[in-house]
Every structure is written in C-alpha cells, then in structure tokens.
C-alpha cells in the first residue's frame, strides 16, 4: 500500500471512531438527568417529555428514595444527588452497576455486580433495593434511575428458583441466539422486581423512573425488563421462548415448574396495563439508540461525508446482517458514488454460539463484514466499525471491532484463518491479530450498538478527505 493509501486508512479509521464516539456522547446519562430534574426548595419538577411538549410532574414529597441500577447508574445517581436537596433524601441512595463502571458517588452506596450473567453481589444488591423500596410511605417518592444492563445487575429470583438456576436459564437463552425481548420475557417471570415488580413493591409511595433505553423502539417494558412498567407478556410466552429454541428440556426443573404453575394460574402474573399498581407511577425516556444515531449522522456530515441512515433497527444474526450490508454497499458503489459516503446504523444483533471462541456480536459482525467484503469483491477504500455504546462487547474487554479493506490480509499474515475463527465464534482472536479491536473502555452508558461504514469509492490517491 502506498503512503497516501496509509494516510487515508488512518484518517478514515479515526473518523469512524469519532463518529461512533459522538453517538456515545449523545447518550450521556449525567447530562440527561440534569435536563429533566429540577428542584426549588421542597418542590421537585420532573420533565416527562424533554424532547416534546414541556409536560412535567411537580411534587412536594416529604422524602425521596434514590434507587439506580444499570450500566449508567453511577452517572445518573450523581446527577440526581446534586439536584435533590439533601434534606429530602431518605438515607443514602443505592446505585448498582457493572464492575467496570463502579465510581464513587457522594452519599450513594455504589454496588458492583456482574453482567451479562448475574452473580451473588447482584442478588444482595437487589434484595437491598427491594427492602428500601418496600419501606417507602405514602407522600414519599421512589426516584428510580434505570439503564441498560439492569436486568442482570439486580437479579431477584422468585422464591422457588435459586440464583444459579436463573443464571443457567439465562445462559441457555444467550447461547441459543434469543433476542433481548425473548430473554426479558423469561426474566420478568422469574423475578420479584422485573416486569412491574418494583412498582408493585413501591405502593403506596409515588414512583418516577428516568429511563435510558438500550432497547430498539424504546419499549419501556423491555428496558431492564421493565421493573416500573406494566408487563403485557405471560408465563405462556416465557415457556414458548424456551420451546421455540428447542431447549425447554435443558431448563432447570424449578424454573420449568414455576413457569408451568404460572401458566396454570397458580402463581400471580406480573402486573398488567391498567393495574392500580401504576396509578402513581410516571416515566421519562432520557436517552436512546435513536438519539445516538442522529448524533452520528450529524458527526459524519460535519466530517465531510454524505451521511445516510442504513438501518435504525439493525437486528438478526450478526454475520448475516454484515453480509447483507456488504451487498448493499457493493450495489451503491457499482451505481457510482461521487463523494465519500457514511452509512450509519444502530440496533442489537444476536449470535448463535456454535464454537468455543471469544467475542461479542459487534466483533462477530466486524469480522463477518471483512470476510464478506473480500468474498463479494467490495471495491474502493472502506472502514467498518461496529461497537457497543457501553464499551463492552460480550464477555470481552473490547467494545467491538473496526475493520478495513486490509484487515483480512493482516489476519492471514499473522497466521490466522478468518473463516475458521468466524465458525468458532472467535472474532476476538481474529480481530486482535489484525489490530482491529475497538477498545474504548467502559463508557458509563448503554443505548445498544452503533455501526459506521465509511466508503471512498475510487483509488486511494483519488479519495482524499
């Protein structure tokens, strides 16, 4: 490769990273809470629709119970702690987050727990949150700060199910390629807090939830498994998830028995729409994948690209989504591209595990994109980035991958067989060999994934930025 080609590659990769980071910054949980919560003495103003009509909920509560959970818990709790007058706060707040995002917050007990599979620390934290919420009285406010990852971070299994049995059931779903909605449906029916359970515990106190969405379409019942909102799903739906994946017979017996008892009406269902539990409950959506996608579009335009939205709800198997995207890009190039182009997307793909390698859905998508680009003959100069906005992709220390037209060559030169790695779900090893891991560190937020494809259609020397 020529020196000019090297320069374009470096600049293109730098631009892809900057565009991705603009999307992450747009989901800053600290600033989002600051925009939506105001205090004036005893009076609190809570904005309900910050990006729409300025509707608000105003209250003069005697006490405020601060409960935060999710990957953005610390940042959200810090903002709320700075706004709510100290004399209104009931004891210290509680913030439960993944170990990588643990940060000290004044007058808030910060608890680290495991994600994506729960652990004993998360169970202890969930029990502490439940105890605090149950003690809230009429005339008091339970201020709940919810962000992505909350489902795993506050596991509170129903009586007959142990944490290990719930972990086993969740692990089966993750390995089967189940969607986040399917996983959450099951979690709700195995938990005391999820699926409206937290709202049920808060009665008779008032409740408001600030929610940072990591779910496509921003379905509040799916974010952190909807602890403060009605749950339209049923025990029968939860059983259907396992049977559709062909893993029902592998589910621990107590889990099967609990779900079957629920289906027969012998165990209370999760609270449904219209339930009195939600009479004094309100919500504010403070950040989402859609907001971050819009930020990447603007950042790409500011960097001199013609920016287009490829898919606002990218889903399905990661490798298949990558192959389809390569085909789309090839058709665009064949039809002629006059200037550098940025194709942006957001969403949450899945991976059905068949091998024993390491890597998450974003790394698998990046590796699959590089392989498909070579197989389909994607011409021109391109850079593809796929990353998790939380800075963590699957059980690895990387946020995802960033590949270019020479990534496969670098892998082969390192003695790596890209196809074999993809088949073994070992995208981490492949991308590490070509220096294509996306490493951002934990970001303190989580609004699902973002993808950036930058294309320079002509020869290296004719496509300066």
N, C-alpha and C positions, 0 to 999 in steps of 0.2 A: 504494500500500500504506500502511496506517495505521502510526502509530508503534508500536502494540502488536504489529502483524504483523512490523515490522522487528526488534523486540526478540526475538520468538520465533525468527525466522530466524537471527539472530546466535547465540542460545543453542543452538539446535538444531545449527548447524554446529560450534560449539565442543564440544558434547557428542560429536558424531560423531568429531571429531578426537581427543578424549580417549580414547574407547573404542578407536579404532584404535591409539593410542599405548600403551594398556595391553597390547594384543596384541603389539606390538613389544617392549615391556619384558620380557614373559614369555619371550622368546627371547634374552635377554641372554647372549651366549656366555661372557663372563668369569665370571659367577657360576655358570654351568652347569658349567664345567670345575672351578671351585673346589669344587663339591659332590661331584664324582666322583673326584678325585685327592687322595690323602693321602700324606704322607711321614713316616717315622720313622727318621732316620739313613740307613742303607743300604737300608732296606726301603721299598718303594712299595706302597700299597694302591690298587687301581683298582676302583671300583664298576662292576658290569656291568649292573645293573638298578636305577637310582636311584629309580624310582617303583614298584618292585615288591618282591619279596623281596630282602633285602640281600646278594645274591651278590657276591663280589669275587674279583679276581685279585691275588695277592700275589707279589712277586718281589724278589730281591736281585741286581739286574743290575749288571754292572761299569761299563757306560756306557749313557747314554740319548741317542739321536739324535732331536732335536726337529725335525719337519717339519710345517709348517702351510700350507694353501692353501685359498682361498675368500674370500668377502666378509667373513667373521668371523675371518680368520686372525690379525690383529694382537691382537685381544682374547683369543682362545683361547691364543695363544702367550704373551702377557703373564701370564695366569693360570698356565699350566704352568711358565713360567720362575720364577715366585715360589714355586712349590711344590717342584719337583725341586731337591734340594741341588746347589749349584754344582759340587761335585767330581764329581758323576755325569754332568754334561752333557758330551757329546763336541763339542768346539769350540763355535762359535756356532750357534744354531738358524737355521732358514730359514723365513721366512713370505712367501708370495706372495699378494697381494691386488689388487683393482682399484685404479686410481689414486686414486679418491675416498676410499678407506678407508686409505690409507697413513698409518701412525702409527709413530713411533719406539718400539722395544721394546728394553730393555737386553739386551745380549749375544745379540741376534737380528738376522740380516741380513734386513731387510724389502725386498721387491722389488715394485714396482708393475708391473702388466700390464693388458692390455685385456680388456674384457668388454662385450657378449656375443661379439664376434668376436675371436679370439686375435691376438697380434702377436709380433714378434721378441723383445721383452722377456720375454714369457711362455715362449717356446721356450727362451731362455737359462736362465730360472729352472728350467724343467722338467729340463733337462739337468744343472743343478747339483744339484737334488734327487735325480735318478737316480744321479748319481755318489756322493753322500753315502750313499744307501741301500745301494748295492752294496758299500760298504766296511764295512758293519755285520757284526760277527762273532757267532759262537755265544756265548751268555751275555750278549749285549747286547740292548737294547730299542730298536726304532724306534717312537717315540711319534708317531703321525700324527694331526693335527687337521684334520678335513675339514668344509667348509661349502659352502653353495650358491655356484655360480659357478666351482667348482673345475675343471669340465670345460674351460672356455675359458681359464682362467688358467694351466694347466700343459699346454699342447699339446706332445706329444712324438711326432710322426708316425713311423709305421713307415718303414723305410729307403727304399722306392721312392717315397714320397709327400712332396712338399715342403710347407712350412707354407702357402704361398699356395694350393696345390691343396686342402689340407684346409680352409682358410678358404673357398674357393669352394664346396666341397661343403656346408659348414655353412651358408653364406649361402643356398644354394638351398633347404635344408630349412627355415630360418627363414622365408623368403619364401613357402614353399608351405603354411604352416599346420601343419607337422608337430608332433606332440606332443613333450613333453620326453622321453618314453620312446623314441620313434622316433629322435629326434636322438641320444640317448645310445647307442642300439644301434649306430648308424653310427660314432659317435666311438670306442667301445670297439674296433672292428675296424680303426681307422686309427691306433691309439695304442700306445705301448710301456708306458704307465702305467695306463691305464684298463682296466676290465673284469678286475680282478685282477692287472694287470701290475705294480703297485707291490709287492704281496705276493710275487709271484714274484721280484722283484729283491731283496727283503729276506732271503730264505733264505740262510744258516742262522740268522739272528738271530730273536728273538721280535718280534712286532708287536702293538701295540694301537692302535685307532683310536677317538678321540672324534668322534662324528658329529652335526652339526647339520643336520637334514633340511629341505630345501626341496622335497621331493617328496611328493605326496599318497599316503597309505598307508604312507609311510616305508619303501619298498622300498630296502634298503641297496645293491642292485646298480644303482640308478638315481641315487643321490645322488652328484654329481660324477662320474658314470659309473662308480661302484663300483670305485675303484682298489685297495681292500683286501679285496674280497669276490668269491666265485665269480660267473661270468657265465653265465647259462643261455642267452643268445642266441647266434646263429650268424652266420657270413658270409652264409648264405642269407637270414636275417632282414634283414640290413643291405641287401642288394640289393633285397629286397621293399619296403623303405621307399621307395626311390627310384622303383621301377616303379609302386607304388600311387599316387604323387603325379604320375606322368607326366613325370618329369624325369631319368630314367636317361640319356637321350641327351645331356643337358646337363652331366653329371658329367665332370670332367677325366679323361682317358684313364688316367693312372697309378692313380687311385683305383678306376676300374672294373676295371682289370687286377688290382690287388691283391685286391679283393673276390672276383673270379672265381677267382683262384688259390686263395684260401682255401676257397671253396665246393667246389673240386675236391680239397681235402685236400693241396694242395701247399705251403701255408703253415700253421704251427701255429695251432690255435684258441686262444682265450682260455681260461684255466683254469676248469674246471667244478666244480660241487659234488662234494665227496669227494676232490678233488685234494690230494696231500700238501703242496702249497704252503701250504695253510691250516692245517696241523697245529698250529702255534704262534701262530695269529692269533686275536685276540678283538676285540670291539667294544662300545661303549656309545653308545646313542642319547641325546643330552643335551638335545635341543630339537626341536620340530616344529610344523607348522601346527596340528595338533590341540590342542597345549598352548596355543598362542596364541589359538585360537578360544575355548577355555574361559575364558581371561582376559578376552576381550571380552564374553562372556556375563555374567561377574561384574561387570565395569565398568558395563555397561548397567543391570543390576539396581541397582547402587549409585547410579546416576544417576536412579533413579525410573522406569525403563521396565519394561514387561513384556517380558522378553527371550526370544526363541525362536531356535532354530537353523534357518536356512533350508536350507543345504546345506553339509555338511562336505567335499564333494569337487566344488566348482563347476568345471566344465570345458566344453569345446566352444568354438565361435566366440563371442568376447566380445559382439558385438552381439546374437546370438541368445539368449545367456544373459541379457542385460539385458532383452530383450523379454519373455521368459518370466517373469522376476522381476516386471516391471511388471504382467503379467496376474495373477499370484498375489496381489500386493498389492491390486489392484483388487477381486478377489473377497473378500479379507478385509474391506476397507472396506465393500463392499456388504452383507456379512453383519453388519456392526456391530462397531466397536471401542470399548470403554468407556474406555480409558486410553491414554496414549502407548505406542507399541509399537516395539520394536527387533528387527529381523530381521538375524541375523548369518550370515556365510558365510566360507569360506576355500577356496582352491584355486588353480588356474592355468589360465586360459583361453588361447585362441590367437587369432591374427589372420591371415587370409589376405590378403596385400597385393595390392591391385588398383590403387591410386593411388600418387602420389609424395609424399604429405604426411608430416608428422612425428607421432609419438605411439606409445605402447605399448598393451598390451592393457588396462591399467587405465583409461587415458584414453579409449580407444575404448569401453569398457563404460560409463563415466560419461556420455559424450556420447550413446551409444545409449539409455541409460536415460532421459535428459532428453527425447530426441525421442519415444521410445515413450510416456512418461508424458503428453506433450501429445497424441499421436495417439489414445491409448486413453482419454483423459479421466480420468487419475488425480486424484481429488479430495483435499481436505484439504491439510494442510501437511506436506511431507516433505523430507528431506535424504538424499541417497545418496552414499556415499563408497566408492571402490574404489582400493586402494593396494598397492604392493609393499612388503613389510616391509624391503627393503634400501634404500628411499628413492630407487630409480631405476627408472623405467618405460620400457623400450625405450631407444632412443638419444636420450634427452632428460634434462634436469636436474630433471624433476618425478617425484614418487613415484606419481602417478596423478591422479585428479580427484575433486572434491566438488561436487555439483550440488544445486539445489533447484528448487522449482516456478516460480521466476522466471528460471532460467538461460537458457532459450530466448529469452525476451523481451530479456534483456540482450545476447545474441548478435545478435539482429535489429537492436537499437538501435545496435550497433557496425558494422552493415553486413555482418554475417556470415550466410551461408546454412548453417544447421546440417546439413541433409541433404547438401548438396554437399560439405561438409567431411568428413562421415562416409564418403561414397562415395569420397573421395580419400584416405582414411586420414589425414586431417589434424586429428585430435582435439586436438592440442596447440594449434594456432592458434585453434580454436573456443573451447576452454576458457580460453585466455589472454585472449581478447576479453571474456569474461564474468567474469573474475577467479575462475575455478573450478579452477585448477591446484592440486593438492595438493603443497606444497613442504616437505619435511621435512629435506632434506639427507641425505647418506649416513648410515645408521644403524649400520653395523658388524655387522649380522647379516643373515640371509636365510632365511626359512621360508615362501617363496612369498607369496601375496597374501591380503589380508583385505578383506571388504566389510561395510559398515554401512548399513542402511536404517532411518531413524527416521521414524515416521509419527504425525502428530497429526490425528485424523480429522475434527474439527469445524471451525468457523470459527476464524480466527486468534485472536480475542478470547476464545474459549471453551476454548482449549487451552494454558493456562499450564503451564510445567514446575515 
